[in-house]
């Protein structure tokens, strides 16, 4: 059987080697060389991240992660397990041959594995971008036979390995579902033609430095020219700005908006809920977790919902002290332990070296110097490295949180990492990498309506939605069920969003027609 398969493989290789395809000699050898060391796919990922939206950036990250896993499996494991000689070049025209022939095992094709892994990984997050990349990936795979460095069987095996590597990434990092598949409770809200009656609180730093994006204020004015914008600068008192915005919104159509990151969204959302005002969220931060879970990853999505009068119901989580007074609230997450210390260290460094380098350095330092916390949860003594609470259930059940299918389930998503067991941090890290965190004895996940924390004398800070605050001696976490109404499209209309995006990114002139 092995000889028969090898014979078929060689016969098909000879057919490809003797084929004469118009224009292929000028295109396929350079394309094959461009894919060396994954450079073609790294460039593609950079383009997606630079000019695409949130889905494109997620697709680029998954594509690169899939490529890395496929390369590791192919070049470190499979090639050394199956040592197959490269095809002979006698039947391959000289014009097609590569200037530098590879010397590693022929089986499987590493270029084909990388191409398939990247294309499938991108398609899992953004099918349209995946459809554009698939012909390029197929051409790269075919080129490896055409230039004479692989048999067809090598290429097919590489493609299978690459596609499997992309699928395996879903085990650790599930793709974000489309908004149309998320479970939401629809609410009636005013439709605001051209944004008339909408008052938007604008963080002055929103949208700066984002490739391919207009300044936030100009972007809002193009989409919703009749909306009123109240800017909040770095020296302004946010409470005063919110008081002004709430008063203006209450006196007009009764709709409040916010443009900023999750910390700004949290502050405005709580004031909107207190005043009974629906909220329009324009994602202007770095990560925009809340906007993504609401199905409004771009300004155009929010504008579409405002123009159509479409919204959903959302819970707000709150944090109260031992006397019942509200300390703060959160729209995404709350935590004590390792994460608040990480945020504190990152904030000290990010002004000098940037946010992401500061975050990476802070992770290393926190893991090296952290000490466990001794606290009581609902009266039970616990020793923890970390306590996390989510406003709604996050998917998957682990520490790599991706999304929340529902925002009004009335539950807190509680996850803890115990410090009492030997090598708890190491065990959690290994379980996470192996995709077995749910079965780890040092990790717990549960859904509750409320959680009481006491014995917090040794806890200096708590973190919520990327911000930090001093921790009191005791806390009660609970939910304000359905307290907030947020504008969100009934279904994600990609054609409309793309048309609106093209209009607003055009050279500085107002759209002639409604972006919806």
N, C-alpha and C positions, 0 to 999 in steps of 0.2 A: 504493500500500500504506500509506504514511504517513497519507494522508487517510482511508483506510478505518479504520485503527486508531484515529485521532483521533475519527472519527464514532462508533465503538463505545464509546469511552471516555466521550464526552459523553452518549451515550444512557443508559449505566449510571449516570452521575452524576445525571442527571435523575430516574431511577427511585428512587435512594436519597433524593434531595432531596424527592421527593413522597411518600415512604413515611411512614407513621405507626406507629411502634413503641411499644407501651405501656411507659411508664416511661423510655424512652430519652432524652427531652428533659431529664429531671431528672438522669440519670446520665452520659451521654456527653459533653456540653460541659464539665462540671467535671473529668471524667477526662482529657479532651484537654488542658485547661489545666494540670492537675497534672503532666503529662509535659513541660511546657516546660523547656528547658535540662537535661533528664534528671533533674529533681528527684525524680520518682516512683521512678526506678530507683536513684538514690543512696540514697533512704530505704529501699528494699527491700534493697539491699546492706548497709546499716547494721544492719537487723533480722536478716538472715541471719548476719552476723558476730557479733552480740551474743548471740543465743539459740541458734544452731545449733552443731554440732560442727565438727571439722576439715574434713570434706567441705563443709559449708555455707560455711565461711570461704574455702576454695579456690574454691568456686562464686561467691562474691561478688567475689573478686579477678578471676576470669576474666570474669565478667559485666561488670565495670567496664572492664576492658581491652578487651573486645570493643566495648563502647559507645563508648569513646574512639576506637578505630580506625574504627568505622562513621561517627561524627560527622565525623571528619577527612575521610574519603573523600567523604561526602555533601555536607557544607556547604562544603568548600574546593575540591573538584574537580568533582563531578558537577553541582552546581547551576549552576556557571559555564560548564560545557561544554554543557549543554542549558538554554537560557533559555526556559522555558515560562511563559506567563501563568497566573495563578490563575483558577479558574472564576468565572463570574459568580454573584452571590448572589441574583438575582431569584427563582429557584425555591426558595430556602432560607427557611423560616419564620424570622421575626425572633427568636423565642425560642431558636433553636438557635445563632445566630451568636455568634462570639467577640467580647468587648468590644474587643479589639485585633487587627485582621486582620494576618497576616504579609505582608511586602513582598518577600521573596526569591522566587527561581524556584520554580515549583510542582513541577518534576521534579528528583529524586525526593523523596519525603516523608521529611524528616529524623526526624520523630517515629516513623514506621514503622520506619525503619532502626535507631534506637536501641532501640525495643521488641523487635524481632526479635533484634538483637545480644545484648541482655542476657538474654533468655529462653533463646536457644540456648546462649550461653556458660555460663549456670547449669546447663542440662541436660547439658552435656558432662561436668561434674564431679559433679553430683548430680541424676540424672534425676527423682527424686520432687519436688524443689523446682522443677525446670524444668517439670514437668507442672502444678504449681500456678500458675506464673507465665504459662504459655502463654495461657490464656483472657484474662488481664488485658492481655497484649501484643496479642492479636488485637482486643480491644475498643478499645484505644488506636488501633490502625491503622484500624479501621473508623470510629472517631469522626472522623478527619480528613476523610473523605468526608461523613459525616453532618452536620458543622458547616459544610461548604461550602468548605473551604480547599484541597482536593486532589481530583483525578480518581482513579478506581479504579486506573488504570495507574500513577500516581505512587506509590500505596500499595504495589502489588505489587512495583514496582521497588525501593522502599525496603526492603521485607521481604527481598527477595533479596539486596540489598547487606548488610543487617545479618547475615543468616545466613552469608553468605560471609565477613564480617569475623570472626565467631566461629570459623568453621572455620580461617581463616588463623592465628589465635592458636596452634592446635595445632602449627603448623610450628616455632614458637619454643619453645613450652611444652606438650609433650604431656600430655594428661590422665593422672592417676594411675589405673592399672587397679585393678579390684576385687581383694581378696585371693584370691578364688576362681580368678582367672585367673593368679595368680603361681605360678612353679615353686618348689616347696618339698619338702624331704625330711622326712617325718613321723617323729617319735620317740615312744617310749613313756615316759610320765611318770606320777607318782602323781596320781590325782584326789583333791582335798581338799574334802570336804563342809564348807561354811561356812568354808573356808579353814583348817581345823584342821591345824596343823603348818607353816604358812607363816610365815616371819619376814621382815618388810618393813623395809628401811632407808628412812626417810622424811626427805627434805630438808625442814627446817622452813619453807622458803620456797615449797614446791611448791604450785601451784594458787592462790596469792594473787592477788587482783585479776582473776581470770578471770570474765567475766560469766556468770551462770546456773550457776555451779559451787559446790557445797558446799566448805567447807574440806577439804583432802585427807585429814586424819586421820578426820574424820567420814564422809567419802565411803567410805573403805576399811572403816570399822567397820560401815557399813550394808550394804555388799556382802558382806563376809567377816568376820562378827562374831567368829569364833574365831581369826583371824590375830593374830599377835603383831607389834606395831609398835615398832621401835627408832628413836627420833627422833635426828636429827643437827642440832644448832643451829649458828649461825655461829661460835661460839667453841669448839665441840667438835672434837677430833682425829678426822678421818674414818677413819684407819687403826684407831684404837682402837674406834670404833663398828663398823667392819666385822669386826674380830676377834671382838667380842662377838656380832654377828649370825651370823657363820659358825659359831661354836661352838654357838649355840642351834639353828641350822638343822640342823647335823650330828647333833645329839642328838635331834631330833624326826623329822619326816617327810622331812628332807633337801631342803627347797625354800627357796630364798632369793628375796626380792622386793626391788624398788627403786621408789621414787616420787620423781621429780625430773627434771631436764633431762638433756641428752645427756652433759654432763660427769660428773654423778653416776652415770648409767647406765654409762658407760665404766669408772669405778673399780670399781663393784660387779660388772660383768660379768667383769672380769679375775679378781677374787677368786672368783667363782662357778666359773669355768672351772678355776682352780687347785685348788679344793676338790672338783671333780666334782659340783657341785650344779646342778640346773635352775634357771632364772631366770624370775621373773614381773615384767614391766615395766609399771608404771603411769605413763602419761605425765603428768608434773607440771611440765614446763618451758615455755618460750616456743614453741619450734619442734618439738621432739620428732621429729626426723628418723628416729631408729632405731625408735621405736614405730610410726610411720606405715609404714615399710618392712616391719615385722614383722606388719602387719595388726591392730594393737591401738591405734587412735587414741583410744579412750576407756577409762576405768576398767572400764566394763561389759564391753567386749570381753575384757580380760585376765581379769576375774572369771569370765566364761563359760568360758574355756579352762582356768582353774584348777579349776573345779567339774567339768568334763568330762574333764580329764586329756589335753589336746591340746597338742602342741608341735611345733616344727620345729628343725632343725639349723642352726647359724650359725657362720661363720668369725670368728675374731678376728685382726686385723692387729697386728703388733708392730713396735716400733722398737728396734733394738739398736745399741750403739756399736761402735767398731772392735775392741774386745776381746771382743765377743759378749755383754756384759751388757745386759739389757733396760732401756732408758731409759724407755719408756712403751709404750702401745698405743692402738689406736683402733677404735671400732665403726663409725664413719662415715667421716671424712676426716682427712687429714694434709696439711700444706702448708708451704712456705717461700717467702719472697719478699714480695709485696705483702700477702697476707692476714694473716700474723702481725703485721705492723706495724699493720694496720688494727685487729686485735683489741686490741693493746696500747694504742693511742690511744683506742679506744672505752671500754675499762675505766677509763681515767683520767678520762673525761668523764661516763660514764653516771650516776655518783652525784650529779652536779649538774644535768644537763639531761635525764636519761632515756636508755634504751637506744637507741631508734630515732633520735632527733635526734643522739645521739652517734655512731651508726653512719654516718649521712648526712654529718655534718661530717668524720668520719675518712676516708671515701672520697675526698672532695674534697682533703683535705690529703695523703693518701698518693699520689694520682695526681699531685699537683703537685710533691712533693718526693722521690719514690722514685728509687732508683738501681738498675741491674741487678745481678744476682748472677753471679759467675764461679765455676762449680763443675764437678765431673766426675761424669758418670752412667755407671756401669759402665765407667770408664776413659776415657770420651770427654769432652773439654772442651766446655762449653756456657756460653753467656751468656743468662740467663733473667730475665724479669720475675716469673715464677711457676712453681712446680712443685706440682702437686696429685696426691695419691694417694687413691683411694677403696677402702674395704673391700668389694670386689665391684664389678661393672660398673654404672655409672650410665647412665640414659637421660635425654635424648638425648646424642649425642656433641658436646658443646659446653661452655660455661661455665654455662648455665642448667640445673643439675641438678635432676631432679624425683624419680626413684625408682629402686630397684633391683629388677628382677624376681626375682632369685635372690640368696640370702645365703650360699650354700656352694659357690661355683664355684671356690674355691681360687686366685683371681686378684686382683691389684691393678690398679685402673684408674688408669693414669698419664696425666696431661695436662700439657703444658708450653706456655708462651708465650715464644718466643724474643725476645731483645732485640737481637740482632745486626743484624737487618734495619732499614732506615730506617722511621721512624714506626710501629714495631711495635705500640705500644699503640693508636694511632689505627686501624690496619688491623684489629686484632682487634675493636675496638668496632664499626667499620662492618660487618665480616663478620658479627658477631653480630646486629646489627640487620637485616641483609639475609638472615639465615638461611643464609649460605654459609660458616660458620666451618669446617666439615669440609674445605673446599677451600682454606682460607687456608694460605699457606706459613709463617706465623709460629706456627701452632698445630699441635700434634701430640697424638695420642691413641693409646695402645697398652695391651694387657693382658699382664701379666707375673706370674710366680710370685714373683720377688724383684727388688729394685733396690738397688744399692750406690751411695751418695753419698759423695764425698770432696772434699777441698779446700774445706771449709766454714768456713775461718777468718774469712771476711768475713760469715758468717751469724750474727746475734745470737740469734734466737729461731726456734723452730718452733711450729706451731699444730696442735692435734689436738682434734677434737670441741668446738670453741669455747673451748678452754683454750690457754695458752701455756707454753713451757718453754725454758730455755737450750739451745742447739744445740751438741753436741760437734763435733770436727773431722771425723769420718766417721760414717756411719750405714749400717745395713742394714735395709731394709724387707722383711718377708716375712709369711707367713700361718701361723696355727695352724688347720689345716683341720678344720672340724667340731668345734672345741674347746668350743663352748657349745650348750646346749639351752635354748630359750626358749619359754615358753607362748604359743601362738597358736591362734585358732580354726581348725578345719578348713575352715569356710566362714563367710562373713560373714552372720549371720542378723539382718537389719535389724529384723524384728519383735520378736525377743527383746531386742535391744539397746535399742530404743526403749521397750519395756515396762519394762526394768530402769532406764533413765534416768528415766522418769516416776516410778517408785517411789522412787528415791533422792533425787530433787529435791523430793519431797513434804515437807510441813512436819515435819521432824525426827523422824520415827518410823521404826522398823525395818520393812523389808519383811516381810510375813507369809509370803511364799513365796520359794522359791529364784529369783534373777533369771535363771537359765538355764531 
